[in-house]
C-alpha cells in the first residue's frame, strides 16, 4: 500500500506521543513492504535527509502559532498530496478533521486517530475549546474510519454520538538495562531518581508532583523531562521551586530518553486529560513501578500494576512508601513489563493498523495466514 501520515510535527520524534507513534508505525509498515510518507513541519524536523529508515519525509512550512500551527500545516499537507498516489492517509489529532474531509473529497481513503478529549485541556481558550467540540462532531461525519486509543474514549464516542470507532492502543518497547554513564549526564544516578515525563502544561499536573516531592524525606532526586512552547508562564512557575533535588531536563528523546526510563527508581504519572498516554505505557514497558493519577483513562492503562493517588498529599504518602519498600517496587516492575507485553505490543498494533488500511481498500489482510485478524470487521466505509 501507499500510505501517508499527517497531522504531526515530524519524525524522528522530538516532541510528543503522536510523533513517537508515527515513527514506530511508519518504520514497521515499511519493513512489511509498504510505501510510507510522513509529513513534518519545517521548525521541528531536524534531519537534513528526506528519508528515515525507509520512510519518505516531506517537510512543509506552517504558521508558528499556538492555534494555527497544526491545522494550517495539515491543510498544506493535503494540498501537497493532491494528485499523489497515496491510497490511505492517516491523520493524527481530531483538530485535523477538516483537512481529513478535504482529503476524502480529493479521493483518498481517510483514517483519523482522535487522541483524547482535547476540549478539556486548560491551555485552550473558549474559541479553542469550541473548535475542538466542533471537530469532535465532524469526526463522526468526514473520515472513513475513526481510531481511538483507549476504551474510555471509544465509549465516549459511542454514547455521545452513536459512533463505533476502532480501538487501537499505543505501544511500547519492553526491557530494562542499567546504564550509569548514560544517566549521569543528567545529574542523576541509576535507581537514585524519581522520573516524571510530560509536556509542562497545567492539566499534566507537574505542579502537583513538585508539591508532593518537596515534602518527601529522601536524598533521591526528581527528574522532570519535558517542556512546553506555549506555556512559558507555567513553566517559569514550576522552576521557581527552591528544592535543589528537583532537576528540569527539558525535552529528551531517543536513546537518552530510553536510558532515563530504564534507570529510574520509579515513575510518576500525573496527566488528567487524554486517552492512552504514551509516557505511561513506555514507563511500564521499561520496567518502572508507576505512581498514577487516578483517572479512568490511566486506570485502563496501568490496571492492577499501578499505585494510584488523587491529591498531592496522597502522592507524597505513596512516594514515601515506595522508597521504604524496594522489594515491592521490584515486583511491580516485573508486572508492569508483563502488562505491556500483553496489551501494548508495537507489532500487534501495527497488525491492527495494517488490517484496517487493507479493509478500507476492500482487500483482505495478508497477515491472516500468520494469526487471527487483530480486530473486528471495519464498519462499512461511507461512500
N, C-alpha and C positions, 0 to 999 in steps of 0.2 A: 504494500500500500504506500501511497504518497500522503504523508501526514504533516500538518503544520501545527505548531503550538504558539499561542498568542496570549497577551494579557499579563505577561510577567516582565521583569526587568532584564532578564537575560541569563545565560549560562556561560561558564561555570558559576554556580551560585555564589553570590556575595551580598545577599540582603536577607531573604526570609524563606519561609516554608514553601511557597509556590515555586520559587527558583530551584530549591533543592529537589522538589517533586519533579519539575520539568527535566532537570539534569538526569535524575535516576530513570525516569520513564523513557526519555528520548534515547539515551545511550543503550538501554536494554532493547528497545524496539529496533534500533539499527543493528544490534547484534543478531536479531532474528530475521534480518534481511529486508526491512522496510526502509524507505527513504524518508527521513525526518528533517524538517526545518524548524528551527526555533527563532522567533523574533525577539530582539532585545532593544534596549534603549541606549543611546549613544553615551549617556553620562554614567552608565552602570557597567557596560561590557568593557572589560579591561584587556582581553586578548587581542593582539594585532591580527592574528589569523582569523579567517572566517569559516573555520571548521573546528569542531571539538569532538574528539573521539568518534569521528564518523558522522556527526550531526552537522548539518549545514547551518551557519549562523547568518542572519540578516539583521543589521543594525540600522535603526532609523531614529531620527530626532523626535523630540516632543517638546511640550511646554513644561518647564520645571516649576510646577505649582502644585500645592497640596491637593487641590480639587480637580486639576486638569491633566496632570502627568499621565495617569493610567488610561483614561478614556480617550484622550487625543491620540496617544501613541497607538492604541489598539485599532482605532479607526484608520489611521495611516497604514497599519499593517494589512488590514483588509483590502484597502485600495491597492496596495502593492501586490497583494495576492490575486487580484483580478486578472484573469487570463492565464494564471499559472496552474499547473496540473494537479494541485492538491485535491485529493478525494475526500479527506476528512480534516476538519480544523477543530482543534481542542482549545477552548477559551478558558482561562482561569479568572475567577472573580465575577460575581453577579453584576458588578458595575459595568462590565463589558457586554451586557446583553444587547445593547443597540448595535454594536459592531457585529455581534453574532447574527442578529437579524439581517444586517446588510450582507454578510457573507452567505447566508441562506438564500437571499434574493438573487445573489450572483451565481447560484447553482451549486454551492458546496454543501456537504453533509456536515452538520454543526453539532458539537457537544460542548456543554459548559459545566465546569466544576464551580459550584456556587460558593464554596468555603462556608463560613458561618453566617450569623445574622449581623451583618456589618452595621445596620442602623442602630444597634445597641452601643456602638463604640462612642466613648465620651469625646473623642477627638473631633467628631463631626459637628458642625453647627446644624441648625434646623433645616437649612437647604440641603446639606449633605445627607442628613437622615431621610428627608423626603425623597431624594433621588434614589437612595438605596431601597426604600419602600416600593417605589415605582419599579425599579429594576427587578426586585423580587417578584412582583406580579408579572412583569413581561417575561421573566424566565419560564413561566408556565405557558407562554404562547409562542415564543420565537424559535428556540432551538429544537433540533430533532430529538435530543436526549439530554437529560439533566443528571449530573453526578453529585451526590452528597457524600461526605467522608465520615459521617457519624450517624448512627441510628437516631440520635436525638434530633438532628437536623432533618433527616428523612421523615421522621414522624411529624415534625412541624409542617413541612410542605404538604404532607398527606392530609393532615387535619385542617389546615388553613385554606388550602387551595384544591384539595382533592387530586393532587398530582403524585403519581408514583415515580419516584426518582430511582436512579441506580446507586446503591450504596457501595462505594469502593473506598476502603480505608487508606490511610497514609502508611508508608513503610519505613523500615529502619534496618540497618545492619546490626548484627549481634556479635558480641565479643568484647573482652576486656583484657588490656595488656598494659602492664606497668611501663612508664616512660618518664623517669625522673628528670632527665635533661630537657625533655620536650615541654614540661610544665614549669620548670624553674624560670624560664624566660618571662613568665607572667608574675613572678614574685611569690610563688606558692610551692609547696612540697607535695608529692603524691600522698593521698589519704590525709592531707593536712588542710583541706579547704572544703567549704560547702559551696555548691555551684548553683547559680541562677542564670537562666538564659531567656531573653525575650527582647522584643523592641521595647524601649523605655517610654511607654505610653501609659496614661493613668489606669486604664482598665486591665493592665497587666500587673499592677499592684507591686511594683518594685519597692514603693514606699512602705508597704506593709511588711515586706520581707526585711527591709533595713530596720524598721521599728522593732521587729521581733528580735533580730540578731543582736542589736545593740544591748539587749538585756540578757543575752546568753553568756554564761560563765564558761569561757573556753579560750584557748590560745589559737584555735583554728581561725582561718580567715574566711570571709565571704567574698567570693569572686563573682562579680556581676558582668556577664557577657551580653552586649547589645548596645544599641543607641537608638536615636530617632531623629530623622532630619527635620521633622515638622513639630517637634515638641521640646524646643530648647529651654523654655522656662521650667518645664517639669524636670528635665534632666539636670539643670542647674540646681534646682531644689534638692534633688537626690544627692548631688555631690557636695552639698553643704554639711553632710554628716561629719562629725568630729571623731568618729571611731576609726582609728588607724588600721584596724583589722579588715576594713572594707576596701576592696580593690575594684576599680572600674576598668575593664579590659577593652571596651568598645566592641565593634563587630569583629568576630573571629570565624573563619571558615576553613574548610578543607581539613588537612591533616592536623593542624593546630587545634581546631575545634574537636576533632575526634580524641586527641590526647587529653584535652581538658575534661571531656565527658568520662573517659575511661579511667581517670586517676583521681576523681573526686571522692570524698568520703560519703557524701550523699547529695541529692539534688532537690531543690525546692522549686515547685511549680505554682504560680500564683495567678495565672491568666483566667479571667472570668467570662470572656466573650469568644465565641468561635465554635468550630466543630472539633475535629481531632487536631490537637496541637502538635506539630512536628517535634518540637524540642522535648516534649514529654515522652513521646514514643522513642525518640533517639536516646534519651537518658535511660530508659528502661532497657533498650537493646544493648547499650554499652555497660550494663551491669551496675546500675545505680539503685540504691534504696531511694524511693521517691516520696517526698512530702508534698501533698497535693491539696490545693484549694478545693473545697467541697462544692462542686457543681455537677449537674447531670452529665455534661459532656466529659468532664475529667474522670468521673467515676466509670464511665463507659470504657475509657482507655485503660485506666490503671486497675480497675477491678479490685480483687482482694489482695493485690500486692502493694497497693498504695496506703499511706498513712495520711489521714485527712484532718483538715483544720478549717475553721471559718473565720477566726479573728487572729490578730497579731499575738494576743496572749496565748491562744491555743497553739499557734506555731512555735512560740518560744518554748512552751512546755514540751512539744514534740521534739524540737531540736535538742533540748537538754536531755531528753530520754534516749534518743538515738546515739548521742555522744556517750552516754553512760553504758550502753549495751551493744558493743560492736558485734557480738555474736548474732544478735537479731538482725543487724544490718547485713551481715554476710548471707543469712538465709533469704532475706528479701531480695538481695541482688540476684541470686540464682533464680528465684521465682519470677522476677521481672524479665529476665532474659528468656525464660521458657514461655512466658506470655507473648512476647514479641515474636518468637519463632512460630507460635501457633496462630497468631492473628494479624501480624503486621509484616509479612514477608514480601520483599520487593518483587521477587519473581512471580509470586502468586498475584500480586496487584497488577503487574504487567500483563499477566494472563487475562485478567478481567477487563482491562482497557483494550487489549488486542481483540478479545472476543466481541466487545461492544462495537468497535470500529468495523469489524468484518460483518456483523449483523446489520449495521446501518447501511452497508453496501449490498445487502442481500446475499451475502456469501456465508458459507459455513466456516466456523473457526477451525483451522487446521490442527490446533492443539488438542482436539477431542480424541485423537488417537493415543495421546500420552496420558491423558487424565480426563476426569469428568468435566463437563463445561463448568466454569467457575461461577457463573451467575445465571439467574433465571432468564427466560426469554425477554428480550427488549420489547417494550411496548411498541406497537406498530408506529413507525416513523410517520409524522404528519406530512402529508403531501403538500 
